[in-house]
Amino acid sequence: MHAFGLTKLIAFGSFALSASLALAGAFYEKDGVAIKGFDPVAYFKDGHATKGTAEHTVVYKGSTFHFASAANREAFAANPGKYAP
């Protein structure tokens, strides 16, 4: 590989690494789960914090969200911008 190609490869690798680091922890992740495992839809629907479960999950912008119910998971999936912190 010539020097120019290597430079492009290093630059791309640096960009990809910084992009992935920028997303890590973007939603207050703990143990790989966004907002410490709480259901973001429940805040709006029920008016209080409710823990989600690994049974009901959605990955959004590289973060895993847990939900207390399939209905909350579907509401989030349909409009994540409305519920994501």
PyMOL commands that set and color helices and strands:
alter all, ss='L'
color gray80, all
select helices_A, chain A and resi 3-23+34-37+40-45+70-78+80-83
alter helices_A, ss='H'
color red, helices_A
select strands_A, chain A and resi 53-60+63-67
alter strands_A, ss='S'
color yellow, strands_A
deselect
rebuild
show_as cartoon
